[in-house]
């Protein structure tokens, strides 16, 4: 079989759609006649049964158009149909193999259960008899037993919410806006572009159609998929194969043998994801233009992120601290929020947003009658039905959940912030928080969301150390006391009750050193470039995540964070037997920058995205553009902070930390047309060293100078107590500060 694959960048304008229109005015095309209900059913079911004559119909219809070469179009669809038929036959064969494996699964379980008893009998044999390889048998038995145990237990316990049907009366909601328009969602140009942007991987998919095939055949697939998407949306139905999912359990924390410690990630059809992306784009645009989503929500939205939420949160904490007020904050944990969403209440909520009946019908078909199988170590569990929840791992799932949870804080009196299902309620008045927790209980009862009070956390951010232990509240949720903590993890960053990040620094430094030791023990024969690449991918992101919030200003903290990269650089020099002279010269050899420089660089870029390019939306402004009409020495984005720089806590905040360097930038750094990419490139040419605390003169002296001093000490003072070969390994960590 010869498969014709056209691999090139998609064209912006194509004549493909004109072939679908009847321009002759006389004889209608076959596609126009193929519009009855039975034909639509065939189009939808043709995705599940690719032997449907739809492809022959399409190829014959296109032959009558003068805009296309007859042989090219015929060969294009013929090869496409043959390829899809082959994939479908392979899919059927794989399904049959899975059925055989599932049929033997119960027998294998019984054999493994009896294997332990056999091991006991083997271990009870006399010592003089030859011993069987029990260690190998136990290892194999434990591996098989654990896999079968998780495959059987995870669908029952971890995804038990999938099997619940909510039959309560739907709550009353008001219509928020006008109807959602669905015109122009599916075009062959948009579909071709999305197919071309897919990653070229042979990934796992329930329909056995990998993304690499869709990417390389983006041009011939665009028109058939456009027809399928349009008809599927029009009738409000999707193919059955798009509702199937392979669930890969992702371990969160805790014991790996406990099924409750896994997050279900669904691997769905790649073709369905293309249609989901097109619908999600228009749906998000609709709710954004009509201001339907709460400003407190920062999850899965453009121009919002974890960092932008934490900046808004930190701004409020610092502001209260400067005014001498303590801030009480309660972090709410929901039990499997995505999996417990009742489908009938979700569709009811979409109606209140003004979503059209056509889209609601399609979304109802998308979330109902879904099936999944859990896959662990290439073993599939039995197929089960999903009766509630939105699929995690899909494109539309997070967006649907945002719409469902949008009204959770409408009756709150305190401040609150959301990132998907992660909710925190905070205020200086503890009584308001108690009242809001009662409102939260009512909302959860109304919309069938479950909270976990034992996993919730309460923290009090103290304005002063003098009254740190006073005015501590005892918040309750569902009659259960929420435990107080001194350090709380918020979107990957640890906040302490004294508003410092010392605890956060200690954790990331320890974890980074552990990863460095692991890489040097594993990558024994790796090259220089591999070590540098692994460091920039797996170690440095630990030190740089959230530095917009946590960037230190104290020299002690700056040195401790920099010592991680310094340790790595020295160890790689020692491994490859290279001369180590100084830390900053070694960075140039490795083509790396100091962590302090990178933090300052990221601060400036983030400020540019807030003030100039407007790529990041801040709920509360933290900067104010200073009016300096007539001044020629300042650029037009001269700023001043809205937070007073009077304490160590406030001076660490972004607006105070970056203001001096930002206002000192030359005007040539700012492009005429706002562009963060152009600003980044121009910023690299600026000298920012005089804004850094550490440099080559005050951080460390050269290796040769220190080694000479120690050699003199060994030879003259104490030659019998010090081994210079052992001491030299620690020389680069000697800090000589002015």
C-alpha positions as CSV (number, residue, x, y, z in Angstrom):
1,X,0.0,0.0,0.0
2,X,1.3,3.4,-0.9
3,X,0.3,6.3,1.4
4,X,0.5,9.8,0.0
5,X,1.6,12.1,2.8
6,X,1.8,15.8,2.1
7,X,4.1,17.4,4.7
8,X,4.3,21.2,4.6
9,X,3.1,24.2,6.5
10,X,-0.6,24.8,6.2
11,X,-1.9,27.4,3.9
12,X,-3.8,30.4,5.2
13,X,-6.2,30.4,2.2
14,X,-7.4,27.3,0.4
15,X,-10.0,26.5,-2.3
16,X,-11.0,23.4,-0.5
17,X,-14.2,24.8,0.9
18,X,-15.4,25.9,-2.5
19,X,-15.5,22.3,-3.5
20,X,-18.2,21.7,-0.9
21,X,-20.5,24.3,-2.4
22,X,-22.8,23.9,-5.4
23,X,-21.7,26.6,-7.7
24,X,-23.3,25.3,-11.0
25,X,-26.8,26.0,-9.9
26,X,-28.1,23.0,-11.8
27,X,-27.2,19.4,-10.8
28,X,-26.7,19.1,-7.1
29,X,-23.6,17.4,-5.8
30,X,-23.8,14.1,-4.0
31,X,-22.8,15.7,-0.7
32,X,-25.8,18.0,-0.8
33,X,-28.1,15.0,-1.3
34,X,-26.3,13.2,1.5
35,X,-28.0,15.2,4.2
36,X,-30.7,13.0,5.6
37,X,-30.8,11.8,9.1
38,X,-29.5,8.4,8.0
39,X,-26.6,10.0,6.2
40,X,-25.7,12.0,9.3
41,X,-25.7,8.9,11.3
42,X,-23.4,7.3,8.8
43,X,-21.1,10.3,9.1
44,X,-20.9,10.1,12.8
45,X,-20.6,6.3,12.9
46,X,-18.0,6.3,10.1
47,X,-15.4,7.4,12.6
48,X,-16.0,4.1,14.4
49,X,-16.4,2.1,11.2
50,X,-14.0,3.5,8.7
51,X,-15.2,1.0,6.0
52,X,-18.2,3.3,5.4
53,X,-18.4,4.5,1.8
54,X,-18.3,8.1,2.8
55,X,-14.7,8.4,1.5
56,X,-15.7,7.1,-1.9
57,X,-18.5,9.6,-1.9
58,X,-16.2,12.4,-1.1
59,X,-13.7,11.5,-3.7
60,X,-16.3,11.1,-6.4
61,X,-17.9,14.5,-5.5
62,X,-14.6,16.3,-5.8
63,X,-13.8,15.0,-9.2
64,X,-16.4,17.3,-10.7
65,X,-14.6,20.5,-9.5
66,X,-12.3,22.3,-11.9
67,X,-10.3,23.9,-9.1
68,X,-8.6,20.5,-8.3
69,X,-6.6,18.0,-10.3
70,X,-8.7,14.9,-10.7
71,X,-5.9,12.4,-10.3
72,X,-4.5,14.2,-7.2
73,X,-7.8,14.4,-5.4
74,X,-8.7,10.8,-6.2
75,X,-5.3,9.5,-5.1
76,X,-5.4,11.7,-2.0
77,X,-8.7,10.3,-0.7
78,X,-8.0,6.8,-1.9
79,X,-4.8,6.6,0.0
80,X,-6.4,8.2,3.0
81,X,-9.2,5.7,3.1
82,X,-6.8,2.8,2.8
83,X,-4.7,4.1,5.6
84,X,-7.7,4.6,7.9
85,X,-9.0,1.1,7.0
86,X,-5.7,-0.4,8.0
87,X,-5.6,1.5,11.2
88,X,-9.2,0.4,12.0
89,X,-8.3,-3.3,11.4
90,X,-5.3,-2.9,13.7
91,X,-7.5,-1.3,16.3
92,X,-9.9,-4.3,16.0
93,X,-7.1,-6.7,16.4
94,X,-5.8,-4.9,19.5
95,X,-9.2,-4.9,21.0
96,X,-9.5,-8.6,20.5
97,X,-6.1,-9.1,22.2
98,X,-7.2,-7.0,25.1
99,X,-10.4,-9.1,25.5
100,X,-8.2,-12.2,25.6
101,X,-6.0,-10.6,28.2
102,X,-8.9,-9.5,30.3
103,X,-10.4,-13.0,30.1
104,X,-7.2,-14.4,31.5
105,X,-6.8,-11.7,34.1
106,X,-9.0,-13.5,36.6
107,X,-7.1,-16.8,36.2
108,X,-3.9,-14.9,36.6
109,X,-5.1,-13.3,39.8
110,X,-5.9,-16.7,41.3
111,X,-2.5,-18.0,40.3
112,X,-0.8,-15.1,42.0
113,X,-2.9,-15.5,45.1
114,X,-1.8,-19.1,45.3
115,X,1.8,-18.2,44.6
116,X,2.4,-16.8,48.1
117,X,1.2,-20.1,49.6
118,X,3.6,-22.0,47.4
119,X,6.4,-19.7,48.4
120,X,5.7,-20.5,52.1
121,X,5.9,-24.2,51.3
122,X,9.2,-23.7,49.5
123,X,10.7,-21.8,52.3
124,X,9.7,-24.5,54.8
125,X,11.8,-27.2,53.0
126,X,14.8,-28.8,54.9
127,X,18.0,-26.9,54.7
128,X,19.9,-29.7,53.0
129,X,17.6,-29.6,50.0
130,X,18.5,-27.3,47.2
131,X,16.9,-23.9,47.6
132,X,14.8,-22.5,44.7
133,X,15.4,-18.9,43.5
134,X,12.8,-17.6,45.9
135,X,14.0,-14.0,45.6
136,X,13.3,-14.0,41.8
137,X,9.9,-15.6,42.3
138,X,9.0,-13.1,45.0
139,X,10.1,-10.2,42.9
140,X,8.0,-11.4,39.9
141,X,5.1,-12.3,42.2
142,X,5.0,-8.9,43.9
143,X,5.3,-7.0,40.6
144,X,2.4,-9.0,39.0
145,X,0.3,-8.9,42.1
146,X,0.7,-5.1,42.6
147,X,-0.2,-4.4,39.0
148,X,-3.3,-6.6,39.2
149,X,-4.2,-5.2,42.5
150,X,-4.0,-1.6,41.3
151,X,-5.9,-2.4,38.0
152,X,-8.7,-3.9,40.0
153,X,-8.8,-1.5,43.0
154,X,-8.2,1.9,41.4
155,X,-11.4,1.9,39.3
156,X,-13.3,0.9,42.4
157,X,-11.9,3.3,45.0
158,X,-10.0,6.0,43.2
159,X,-12.7,6.6,40.6
160,X,-15.8,5.6,42.6
161,X,-17.3,9.1,42.0
162,X,-17.5,8.2,38.3
163,X,-20.3,5.7,39.0
164,X,-22.7,8.1,40.9
165,X,-25.8,9.6,39.3
166,X,-27.3,12.7,40.8
167,X,-31.1,12.8,40.9
168,X,-31.7,15.9,43.0
169,X,-33.8,18.8,41.9
170,X,-31.8,21.3,39.8
171,X,-31.0,24.6,41.6
172,X,-32.5,27.8,40.3
173,X,-30.2,30.0,38.2
174,X,-30.8,33.1,36.2
175,X,-29.9,33.7,32.6
176,X,-26.7,35.7,32.7
177,X,-26.4,36.9,29.1
178,X,-27.5,36.4,25.5
179,X,-27.1,33.2,23.5
180,X,-23.7,31.9,22.5
181,X,-23.2,32.0,18.7
182,X,-21.6,29.0,17.1
183,X,-21.1,30.3,13.6
184,X,-17.8,29.7,11.9
185,X,-16.3,27.4,14.5
186,X,-15.2,24.6,12.1
187,X,-13.2,25.5,9.0
188,X,-10.8,23.4,7.1
189,X,-8.1,26.1,7.5
190,X,-8.3,26.0,11.3
191,X,-8.4,22.3,11.5
192,X,-5.4,22.0,9.2
193,X,-3.4,24.4,11.4
194,X,-4.3,22.5,14.6
195,X,-3.3,19.2,13.0
196,X,0.0,20.6,11.9
197,X,0.7,21.9,15.4
198,X,0.3,18.4,17.0
199,X,3.4,16.9,18.4
200,X,4.9,14.2,16.2
201,X,4.6,11.4,18.6
202,X,3.3,7.8,18.4
203,X,1.2,8.4,21.5
204,X,-1.4,6.1,23.1
205,X,-4.9,6.7,22.0
206,X,-8.1,4.6,22.4
207,X,-8.7,4.7,18.6
208,X,-5.1,3.8,17.8
209,X,-4.6,6.8,15.6
210,X,-1.4,8.5,16.7
211,X,-0.8,12.2,16.5
212,X,2.2,11.8,14.2
213,X,-0.2,10.4,11.5
214,X,-2.6,13.3,11.9
215,X,0.3,15.8,11.8
216,X,1.9,14.5,8.6
217,X,-1.5,14.0,6.9
218,X,-2.9,17.4,8.0
219,X,-3.8,18.6,4.5
220,X,-5.8,15.6,3.2
221,X,-7.5,15.1,6.6
222,X,-8.7,18.7,7.0
223,X,-11.8,18.5,4.8
224,X,-13.1,15.1,5.9
225,X,-12.7,16.1,9.6
226,X,-14.4,19.5,8.8
227,X,-17.4,17.5,7.5
228,X,-17.4,15.2,10.5
229,X,-17.1,18.0,13.0
230,X,-19.8,20.1,11.4
231,X,-22.3,17.2,11.3
232,X,-21.4,16.0,14.8
233,X,-22.0,19.5,16.2
234,X,-25.2,20.0,14.2
235,X,-26.9,16.8,15.5
236,X,-25.4,17.0,19.0
237,X,-23.7,13.6,18.9
238,X,-20.1,12.4,18.9
239,X,-18.7,9.0,17.8
240,X,-18.5,6.3,20.5
241,X,-14.8,5.9,20.1
242,X,-14.3,9.5,21.1
243,X,-16.0,8.7,24.5
244,X,-13.5,6.0,25.3
245,X,-10.5,6.8,27.4
246,X,-7.4,5.0,28.7
247,X,-6.8,6.2,32.3
248,X,-3.2,6.5,33.4
249,X,-3.1,6.9,37.2
250,X,-0.8,9.7,38.2
251,X,0.6,9.3,41.8
252,X,0.2,12.5,43.9
253,X,1.7,11.8,47.3
254,X,1.5,9.2,50.0
255,X,1.7,5.4,49.7
256,X,1.7,4.1,46.2
257,X,-0.3,1.0,47.2
258,X,-3.2,3.2,48.2
259,X,-5.5,3.8,45.2
260,X,-6.8,7.1,46.7
261,X,-3.4,8.7,46.2
262,X,-3.7,8.6,42.4
263,X,-5.0,11.3,40.0
264,X,-6.9,9.9,37.0
265,X,-5.5,11.3,33.7
266,X,-7.5,10.3,30.7
267,X,-5.9,9.6,27.3
268,X,-8.6,10.4,24.8
269,X,-8.9,10.5,21.0
270,X,-6.5,12.9,19.3
271,X,-9.2,13.7,16.6
272,X,-11.7,14.6,19.3
273,X,-9.1,16.9,21.0
274,X,-8.9,18.9,17.7
275,X,-12.7,19.5,17.8
276,X,-12.5,20.3,21.6
277,X,-9.9,22.9,20.9
278,X,-12.1,24.7,18.3
279,X,-15.1,24.7,20.6
280,X,-13.1,25.7,23.7
281,X,-11.6,28.7,21.8
282,X,-15.0,30.1,21.0
283,X,-16.4,29.2,24.4
284,X,-13.7,31.0,26.3
285,X,-13.9,34.0,24.0
286,X,-17.7,34.2,24.6
287,X,-17.5,34.1,28.4
288,X,-14.5,36.5,28.4
289,X,-16.3,39.1,26.2
290,X,-19.4,39.0,28.4
291,X,-17.4,39.0,31.7
292,X,-19.1,35.8,32.9
293,X,-16.1,34.3,34.7
294,X,-15.2,35.5,38.2
295,X,-12.1,37.7,38.4
296,X,-11.0,35.6,41.3
297,X,-10.4,32.6,39.0
298,X,-6.9,32.2,37.7
299,X,-6.8,28.6,36.5
300,X,-6.7,27.5,32.8
301,X,-7.2,31.0,31.5
302,X,-5.2,33.3,29.2
303,X,-3.2,36.2,30.8
304,X,-3.6,34.5,34.2
305,X,-1.3,32.0,35.9
306,X,-0.2,30.7,39.3
307,X,2.3,33.5,39.6
308,X,-0.2,36.3,38.9
309,X,-2.5,34.9,41.5
310,X,0.3,34.6,44.1
311,X,1.4,38.2,43.4
312,X,-2.2,39.4,44.1
313,X,-2.3,37.3,47.2
314,X,1.1,38.5,48.5
315,X,0.1,42.1,47.7
316,X,-2.8,41.8,50.1
317,X,-0.8,40.1,52.8
318,X,2.0,42.8,52.7
319,X,-0.6,45.6,52.7
320,X,-2.3,44.2,55.8
321,X,1.1,43.7,57.5
322,X,2.1,47.3,56.8
323,X,-1.2,48.4,58.5
324,X,-0.5,46.3,61.5
325,X,-3.3,43.7,60.7
326,X,-3.1,40.0,60.9
327,X,-4.5,38.0,58.0
328,X,-6.4,34.7,58.6
329,X,-6.3,32.4,55.6
330,X,-8.1,29.1,55.1
331,X,-7.1,26.7,52.3
332,X,-10.0,24.5,51.2
333,X,-9.5,21.0,49.7
334,X,-12.2,19.3,47.7
335,X,-12.5,15.6,47.3
336,X,-12.0,14.7,43.6
337,X,-13.7,17.9,42.4
338,X,-13.4,17.1,38.7
339,X,-14.9,13.6,39.2
340,X,-17.9,14.5,41.3
341,X,-19.5,17.1,39.0
342,X,-23.1,16.0,38.3
343,X,-23.8,16.0,34.6
344,X,-27.4,17.2,34.9
345,X,-26.3,20.2,37.1
346,X,-23.4,21.0,34.7
347,X,-25.7,21.2,31.7
348,X,-28.2,23.3,33.8
349,X,-25.3,25.7,34.7
350,X,-24.3,26.0,31.1
351,X,-27.9,27.1,30.2
352,X,-27.6,29.9,32.8
353,X,-24.5,31.2,30.9
354,X,-26.5,31.6,27.8
355,X,-25.0,28.6,26.0
356,X,-27.1,27.7,22.9
357,X,-29.1,24.5,22.9
358,X,-27.0,23.1,20.0
359,X,-23.8,23.4,22.0
360,X,-25.4,22.1,25.2
361,X,-26.6,19.0,23.3
362,X,-23.1,18.4,22.0
363,X,-21.5,18.9,25.4
364,X,-24.1,16.6,27.0
365,X,-23.2,13.9,24.5
366,X,-19.5,14.6,25.2
367,X,-19.8,14.0,29.0
368,X,-22.3,11.2,29.0
369,X,-22.0,7.5,28.2
370,X,-18.2,7.7,28.6
371,X,-16.2,4.6,29.2
372,X,-12.6,4.1,30.5
373,X,-10.0,1.4,31.2
374,X,-7.2,1.8,33.7
375,X,-3.8,1.0,32.2
376,X,-0.8,0.0,34.5
377,X,2.3,-1.6,33.1
378,X,0.6,-2.4,29.8
379,X,-2.2,-4.2,31.5
380,X,-5.8,-2.9,31.0
381,X,-8.5,-3.3,33.5
382,X,-12.1,-4.1,32.7
383,X,-14.1,-1.4,30.8
384,X,-16.3,0.7,33.1
385,X,-18.9,3.4,32.5
386,X,-18.6,6.9,33.7
387,X,-21.7,8.4,35.2
388,X,-20.5,11.7,36.6
389,X,-17.6,14.2,36.3
390,X,-15.6,15.9,33.6
391,X,-12.7,14.0,32.1
392,X,-9.3,15.0,33.3
393,X,-6.8,15.0,30.4
394,X,-9.4,16.4,27.9
395,X,-9.3,19.9,26.5
396,X,-12.9,20.9,27.4
397,X,-12.8,19.3,30.9
398,X,-11.1,22.1,32.8
399,X,-13.2,24.8,31.1
400,X,-16.4,23.1,31.9
401,X,-15.3,22.8,35.5
402,X,-14.5,26.5,35.7
403,X,-18.0,27.3,34.6
404,X,-19.4,24.9,37.1
405,X,-17.5,26.3,40.1
406,X,-17.7,29.9,39.0
407,X,-20.4,31.0,41.5
408,X,-18.8,29.4,44.6
409,X,-17.9,32.8,46.1
410,X,-20.8,34.9,45.2
411,X,-22.0,35.2,48.8
412,X,-18.6,35.4,50.4
413,X,-17.9,38.5,52.6
414,X,-14.2,37.8,52.8
415,X,-11.6,37.9,50.0
416,X,-11.0,34.6,48.1
417,X,-9.0,33.3,45.2
418,X,-9.4,30.3,43.0
419,X,-7.1,28.3,40.8
420,X,-9.4,25.7,39.3
421,X,-10.5,23.7,42.3
422,X,-8.0,25.2,44.8
423,X,-9.8,27.7,47.0
424,X,-8.4,30.0,49.7
425,X,-10.5,32.4,51.8
426,X,-8.6,35.1,53.7
427,X,-9.5,38.2,55.6
428,X,-8.4,40.2,58.7
429,X,-11.8,39.6,60.3
430,X,-12.0,36.0,61.5
431,X,-15.8,36.2,62.0
432,X,-16.3,36.9,58.3
433,X,-14.3,33.8,57.5
434,X,-16.5,31.7,59.8
435,X,-19.6,33.0,58.1
436,X,-18.1,32.2,54.7
437,X,-17.3,28.7,55.7
438,X,-21.0,28.2,56.4
439,X,-21.9,29.6,53.0
440,X,-19.4,27.2,51.5
441,X,-21.1,24.3,53.2
442,X,-24.4,25.4,51.7
443,X,-22.9,25.8,48.3
444,X,-21.3,22.3,48.4
445,X,-24.6,20.8,49.5
446,X,-26.5,22.5,46.7
447,X,-24.1,21.7,43.9
448,X,-22.9,18.3,45.2
449,X,-19.2,19.1,45.9
450,X,-17.4,17.4,48.8
451,X,-14.8,19.1,50.9
452,X,-12.2,17.3,53.1
453,X,-11.8,19.3,56.3
454,X,-8.9,17.1,57.5
455,X,-6.9,18.1,54.4
456,X,-7.9,21.8,54.7
457,X,-5.4,24.1,56.4
458,X,-5.6,27.3,58.4
459,X,-2.7,29.8,58.8
460,X,-2.4,33.1,60.4
461,X,0.0,35.6,58.9
462,X,1.3,37.8,61.7
463,X,1.9,41.5,61.3
464,X,4.3,41.5,64.3
465,X,6.1,38.8,66.3
466,X,5.0,40.3,69.6
467,X,1.4,39.1,69.2
468,X,2.0,36.1,67.0
469,X,0.2,33.6,69.3
470,X,-2.8,35.8,70.0
471,X,-6.2,36.0,68.2
472,X,-5.9,32.5,66.7
473,X,-9.3,31.3,65.3
474,X,-10.6,27.8,65.3
475,X,-12.3,27.5,61.9
476,X,-14.7,24.6,61.3
477,X,-16.0,23.0,58.1
478,X,-18.8,20.4,58.3
479,X,-18.5,20.4,62.1
480,X,-14.8,19.4,61.8
481,X,-11.9,21.5,63.0
482,X,-9.5,22.7,60.3
483,X,-5.9,22.1,61.6
484,X,-3.6,25.2,62.0
485,X,-0.2,25.2,60.4
486,X,2.9,27.4,60.4
487,X,3.8,26.8,56.8
488,X,1.4,26.2,53.9
489,X,2.0,25.1,50.4
490,X,0.2,27.4,47.9
491,X,0.5,26.6,44.2
492,X,4.0,25.2,44.6
493,X,5.3,27.9,47.0
494,X,5.5,27.6,50.8
495,X,4.2,30.6,52.7
496,X,5.2,31.0,56.4
497,X,3.3,32.7,59.1
498,X,5.9,35.4,59.4
499,X,5.7,36.2,55.7
500,X,9.3,35.0,55.0
501,X,10.3,32.4,52.5
502,X,13.2,30.9,54.6
503,X,11.3,27.6,54.9
504,X,10.7,27.5,51.1
505,X,14.4,28.2,50.4
506,X,15.5,25.3,52.6
507,X,13.2,22.9,50.9
508,X,14.1,23.7,47.3
509,X,17.9,23.8,48.2
510,X,17.7,20.3,49.7
511,X,15.7,18.9,46.9
512,X,18.0,20.4,44.3
513,X,21.1,18.9,46.0
514,X,19.4,15.5,46.0
515,X,18.8,15.7,42.3
516,X,22.4,16.8,41.7
517,X,23.6,13.7,43.6
518,X,21.2,11.5,41.7
519,X,22.4,12.7,38.3
520,X,26.1,12.3,39.2
521,X,25.4,8.7,40.4
522,X,23.3,7.8,37.3
523,X,25.0,9.7,34.5
524,X,28.5,8.3,35.0
525,X,29.4,8.1,31.3
526,X,27.5,11.1,30.1
527,X,29.1,13.9,28.2
528,X,29.6,17.5,29.3
529,X,26.6,18.8,27.3
530,X,24.3,16.1,28.7
531,X,25.1,17.2,32.3
532,X,24.5,20.8,31.4
533,X,21.2,20.0,29.7
534,X,20.0,17.8,32.6
535,X,20.8,20.6,35.0
536,X,18.9,23.3,33.0
537,X,15.9,20.9,32.6
538,X,15.5,19.1,35.9
539,X,17.4,21.1,38.6
540,X,17.4,24.8,37.8
541,X,13.6,25.0,37.4
542,X,13.3,23.9,41.0
543,X,15.3,27.0,42.1
544,X,13.5,29.4,39.7
545,X,9.8,28.5,39.9
546,X,7.9,31.4,41.5
547,X,10.9,33.7,41.9
548,X,8.7,36.6,40.9
549,X,7.1,36.0,44.4
550,X,10.0,34.6,46.4
551,X,13.1,36.3,45.1
552,X,15.4,37.1,48.1
553,X,16.9,40.4,49.0
554,X,19.1,39.3,52.0
555,X,22.6,38.4,51.0
556,X,22.6,35.3,53.1
557,X,19.6,33.9,51.2
558,X,21.1,34.9,47.9
559,X,24.3,33.0,48.6
560,X,22.5,29.9,49.8
561,X,20.5,29.7,46.6
562,X,23.6,30.4,44.4
563,X,25.6,27.7,46.2
564,X,23.4,25.0,44.5
565,X,24.5,26.0,41.1
566,X,28.0,26.6,42.3
567,X,28.2,23.1,43.7
568,X,27.0,21.6,40.4
569,X,29.5,23.6,38.3
570,X,32.4,22.6,40.5
571,X,31.5,19.0,40.5
572,X,31.2,18.9,36.7
573,X,34.6,20.6,36.4
574,X,36.1,18.0,38.8
575,X,34.5,15.1,36.9
576,X,35.9,16.1,33.6
577,X,39.3,17.2,35.2
578,X,39.1,20.8,34.1
579,X,40.8,23.7,35.8
580,X,38.5,25.5,38.1
581,X,39.6,29.1,38.6
582,X,36.5,31.0,39.8
583,X,32.8,30.6,39.9
584,X,31.9,33.3,37.3
585,X,34.6,32.1,34.9
586,X,33.2,28.6,35.2
587,X,29.7,29.9,34.4
588,X,31.1,31.4,31.2
589,X,32.6,28.1,30.3
590,X,29.3,26.3,30.9
591,X,27.4,29.1,29.1
592,X,25.3,29.7,32.2
593,X,24.2,32.8,34.0
594,X,24.1,33.3,37.8
595,X,20.8,32.6,39.4
596,X,20.7,36.1,40.8
597,X,21.0,37.6,37.4
598,X,18.3,35.3,36.0
599,X,15.9,36.3,38.8
600,X,16.5,40.0,38.1
601,X,16.0,39.4,34.3
602,X,12.8,37.6,34.9
603,X,11.5,40.3,37.2
604,X,12.1,42.9,34.5
605,X,10.4,40.8,31.8
606,X,7.4,40.1,34.1
607,X,7.1,43.9,34.9
608,X,7.2,44.6,31.1
609,X,4.3,42.1,30.5
610,X,2.2,43.8,33.2
611,X,2.9,47.5,32.3
612,X,3.7,47.6,28.6
613,X,2.5,44.5,26.6
614,X,-0.5,43.8,28.9
615,X,0.1,40.1,28.6
616,X,-0.6,39.6,32.3
617,X,-3.8,40.9,34.0
618,X,-3.4,41.9,37.7
619,X,-6.6,42.0,39.8
620,X,-5.2,44.9,41.9
621,X,-2.5,47.2,40.4
622,X,0.9,47.2,42.1
623,X,2.6,49.8,39.9
624,X,1.8,53.4,39.0
625,X,3.2,55.2,36.0
626,X,5.0,58.3,37.2
627,X,4.2,61.5,35.2
628,X,7.4,63.1,34.1
629,X,6.4,65.3,31.2
630,X,9.4,67.1,29.7
631,X,12.1,64.9,31.2
632,X,14.5,63.5,28.5
633,X,16.5,61.2,30.8
634,X,13.7,58.9,31.7
635,X,11.8,56.4,29.6
636,X,8.1,56.8,29.3
637,X,7.4,53.8,31.6
638,X,8.9,55.3,34.7
639,X,7.2,53.6,37.6
640,X,6.6,53.9,41.3
641,X,5.4,51.3,43.7
642,X,2.0,51.4,45.4
643,X,3.4,49.4,48.4
644,X,5.5,51.3,50.9
645,X,9.1,50.2,51.1
646,X,9.4,50.5,54.9
647,X,10.0,46.9,56.1
648,X,12.0,43.8,55.0
649,X,8.8,42.1,54.1
650,X,7.6,44.9,51.9
651,X,11.0,45.5,50.3
652,X,11.0,41.9,49.0
653,X,7.7,42.5,47.1
654,X,8.1,42.7,43.3
655,X,7.1,46.4,42.9
656,X,9.7,47.5,45.5
657,X,12.4,45.0,44.5
658,X,12.5,45.8,40.8
659,X,11.7,49.5,40.8
660,X,15.3,50.8,40.9
661,X,16.6,48.6,38.1
662,X,13.5,49.2,36.0
663,X,13.6,53.0,36.2
664,X,17.4,52.9,35.3
665,X,16.9,51.1,32.0
666,X,17.7,53.0,28.9
667,X,14.9,54.1,26.6
668,X,16.4,52.0,23.7
669,X,15.5,48.8,25.5
670,X,11.8,49.4,24.9
671,X,10.7,48.6,21.4
672,X,8.4,51.0,19.6
673,X,5.7,48.3,19.1
674,X,5.1,46.5,22.4
675,X,6.7,43.0,22.2
676,X,8.0,41.0,25.1
677,X,10.2,38.9,22.8
678,X,11.9,42.1,21.4
679,X,12.3,43.4,25.0
680,X,14.0,40.2,26.1
681,X,16.5,40.4,23.3
682,X,17.3,44.0,24.0
683,X,17.6,43.4,27.7
684,X,20.3,40.9,27.2
685,X,22.6,43.7,25.9
686,X,22.1,45.8,29.0
687,X,24.7,45.6,31.8
688,X,22.8,44.7,35.0
689,X,25.8,43.7,37.1
690,X,25.7,46.9,39.3
691,X,22.2,45.9,40.5
692,X,23.4,42.5,41.7
693,X,24.7,41.6,45.1
694,X,27.1,38.9,44.1
695,X,30.0,39.4,41.7
696,X,33.5,38.0,41.1
697,X,35.0,40.2,43.7
698,X,32.8,39.6,46.8
699,X,31.5,36.1,46.3
700,X,34.6,33.8,46.0
701,X,38.3,34.0,45.2
702,X,40.1,31.9,42.7
703,X,40.8,28.3,43.2
704,X,44.5,28.6,42.8
705,X,44.9,31.4,45.4
706,X,43.0,29.4,48.1
707,X,44.9,26.2,47.3
708,X,48.2,28.0,47.6
709,X,47.2,29.3,51.1
710,X,46.1,25.8,52.2
711,X,49.3,24.2,50.9
712,X,51.3,26.7,52.8
713,X,49.3,25.9,55.9
714,X,49.8,22.1,55.4
715,X,53.5,22.4,54.8
716,X,54.4,24.9,57.5
717,X,51.8,24.7,60.3
718,X,50.1,21.3,60.3
719,X,51.3,18.8,57.7
720,X,50.2,15.8,59.7
721,X,46.5,16.7,60.2
722,X,45.3,17.8,56.8
723,X,45.1,15.9,53.5
724,X,45.1,18.5,50.7
725,X,43.5,16.1,48.3
726,X,40.5,15.8,50.6
727,X,40.3,19.5,51.4
728,X,40.4,20.6,47.8
729,X,37.0,19.2,47.1
730,X,35.5,21.8,49.3
731,X,37.5,24.8,48.2
732,X,35.0,26.4,45.8
733,X,32.4,26.6,48.6
734,X,34.6,28.9,50.7
735,X,32.9,32.3,50.7
736,X,35.1,35.4,51.2
737,X,32.8,38.4,51.5
738,X,33.6,42.0,51.9
